[in-house]
Amino acid sequence: MDVAGFKQAQRRVWSSGDYPDIAQRIESAAEHVVASAGVEAGHDVLDVATGSGNVAILCAQRGANVTGLDLTPELFDAARRRAAAANVTCEWVEGDAEELPYPDDSFDRVLSTFGTMFAPRHERAAAELVRVCRPGGTVAVAAWTPDGGNGKMFKTVSSHMPPPPPDLKPPTLWGTEEHMRELLEPHGAELEFTRANVTFEAESPEAWLEYNERVLGPMVMARAALEPQGKWEALHEDLLRLYHELNLERDGSFRAEGEYLVTVAHLPAQ
């Protein structure tokens, strides 16, 4: 696998569209992660793949010393604006989840919400989260589950794209307890799991699809790749069918749940 090329493609994906707008719709998951990790005033916190700062800003509001790291620094402008509006200060650092630029045992809490799950080498990314967390500290990660609404959306999009490298594991494996045990228990972590949903609403399934086609990076890039080949319409129809299947409303409006898994890893004190 061309790891460097893959990461550059990921950066293009998440800097396209309007991820900060999407991020506002998933703030409840960030609140879940921060609460589950027990972030307190004075903690040194690293938010890996911070995006536009959902988790980082919440931690800073609790009085923590926060660094938000992301492979896509184009998102930091929005993060800085949001932090200023919340009257908090965070440090924003361009960096790679698989090569965190910090010494061992640097943070009390290491968090990631719908971010590290997209790193290409799962074992390496998980090991980095643990490495920079202090003994007795906590790592907490949120990831979309494979069978939830967003997991099904990602699967639908990928089914229309060129196949990924054979050694690239699906990101939604981070949303399964079995995989998280494989990643984190070898490091001596004691794990806790909770599942929850983010609720997405729109005027109709068609309106929700139009919104995602415009703002969600993976969908924006898929359309850019497929439309010139005359292949976009097939994916568009599959996604519309999926959104109708996921829709919980019967009055023409749209409401659907995106299930996610929060994994909290308590690291041994020694």
Secondary structure as UniProt FT lines:
FT   HELIX           3..15
FT   HELIX           19..24
FT   TURN            25..26
FT   HELIX           27..37
FT   TURN            41..42
FT   STRAND          44..48
FT   TURN            51..53
FT   HELIX           54..61
FT   TURN            62..63
FT   STRAND          65..70
FT   HELIX           73..75
FT   HELIX           76..85
FT   TURN            86..87
FT   STRAND          91..94
FT   TURN            97..98
FT   TURN            104..105
FT   STRAND          107..113
FT   HELIX           116..118
FT   HELIX           122..131
FT   STRAND          133..144
FT   TURN            146..147
FT   HELIX           149..158
FT   TURN            159..160
FT   TURN            166..167
FT   HELIX           171..175
FT   HELIX           177..184
FT   HELIX           185..187
FT   STRAND          190..202
FT   HELIX           205..215
FT   HELIX           217..226
FT   HELIX           227..229
FT   HELIX           232..246
FT   STRAND          254..266
//
